Amino acid sequence: MDGAELKEYERFKEEAQFLRSQNQHLQRELDTYRPAWYRASLQVDKLSQQVQKLKAENKILKQKVKDLTLAGASAQQAGDGSSLVPAAKPSVKKRRRRPGRKAGHAAALRPVPDHVDVDQQVPLPKDPAGRDSCPCCNACLLELQDHQRVVEDIIPQKVVVKCYHTRSGWCPSCRKRVESRAMEQPPAANIPHGQLGLNALATAMVLRIAHRLPFRQVAAVLANLPELSVSPGAIARQVQRVAEWFDGDYEKLLLQLRCAPIIHADETGWRTNGRNGYLWTVTNPSQTLYHVDKSRGSKVIRGLLGQAFGGTLVSDFYSAYSKMDCKKQKCLAHLLRELKESAEKSPAFAQGPFFDQCKRLIKRMLRLKGEWEKLDDEQYLPRLHRLESQLEKLAAAEYDEANARRIAQRLRRHREELTAFLWEKDLDPTKMPPSGHCVRRSFAERSAAAAAAQTAPMPGPRWLR
């Protein structure tokens, strides 16, 4: 065997050894995957059997639907009313009140503007002789009159670009760089593009927070009206920046609300980054605070108002508010709405005595509150005590209908919290009251005040202000 044949033999030997080792590797890999393949084949067979079974059931169900449809159509044609196919839900004819005020009342018009910015003369067309003429037929006009047509309009907005030339310097005491800033200038940011001004930021905040528009629609409004080009992501980032600027004001607002005599609170669902949460609202006539939290528990409202809140909390019947250790007033608008919804769902509840009695009692309570200024103590307090006794009797009675039992139990649990507004003038159970505070005194309080007034130089007032 010469040298060339020897080299060829060595090459074939190395190749055979390589193929043998590769074959062994593939054989081990096949042994590894063979159990998984076997289990997968069993699963495929099982799923195939299930598919065949579902197809057979689907065929049977289709035939049943066809038979029921034919039977229902024939029953409707026969007019016997025994249709097996459920008919569409009938439309409920609701009596709608005619829009506008009743006949004889003055029309409700927009208020007249208190000033005029521009006076513009609008003359009539002139004929060749210089006389006022009709624009349609050029006839000379007679019985000329002057008119004033006041029009309120919006001036088209435009984007104004300002460049603030500021100066900065390093403060050795504060250990930071201090930069000058104009009153109408937002806090400076080291970004290559232009910042949004305070007016643009305020508009974006109102559209996003007050009107709850998505970021894309906020960007569309800014692009369509003042032609300000900004991306939805930039608006989202600006919202975060504005929130950072108002951190100190948030704490001040929270402290002011904790000192308020009357607070209205409510919560609703709120999604943040695709996750469910809750938006809590705490408000009084002059301040409103929004707080987003992942929890709906009582710890949130306790954290907002504090453990030592001494005012009156107006809320719905959610149990989280009941754990607050303070005076409470339950919202009667929520109660009326629940009565209406329960009556729509349950005809037995709508026809029962509880629905009508509870509804009329709430309206009498609200009517009595509207006569606060007209009635004196001798007229007001007896009517108030009668309403409270009627509420106790209504809540203590036994009812067969489930909704009536449930709402009656709620009335028993919150009886004192349903009539608290009848003792305080500025405590309203349905809407935000005006600022101020006035309390109607009971007979015991008036007697004590009268006894104290005998030694006082001036008699005590009828109201405690």
Secondary structure, DSSP 8 states (H G I E B T S, - for coil): --HHHHHHHHHHHHHHHHHHHHHHHHHHHHHHHHHHHHHHHHHHHHHHHHHHHHHHHHHHHHHHHHHHHHHHHHHHHHT-S--SS-------------SS--TTS--------S--S--------B-TTS-BB-TTT--B--S------------------------EEEETTTTEEEE---TTS------SS----HHHHHHHHIIIIIS---HHHHHHHHHHSS-----HHHHHHHHHHHHHHTHHHHHHHHHHHHT-SEEEEEEEEEEETTEEEEEEEEE-SS-EEEEEES--SHHHHHHHH-TT--SEEEE-S-HHHHTS-SEEEE-HHHHHHHHHHHHHH-HHHHHSHHHHHHHHHHHHHHHHHHTTTTS-HHHHHHHHHHHHHHHHHHHHS--SSHHHHHHHHHHHHTHHHHSGGGTBTT--SSS---S---B---HHHHHHHHHHHTSSSS---SSB-
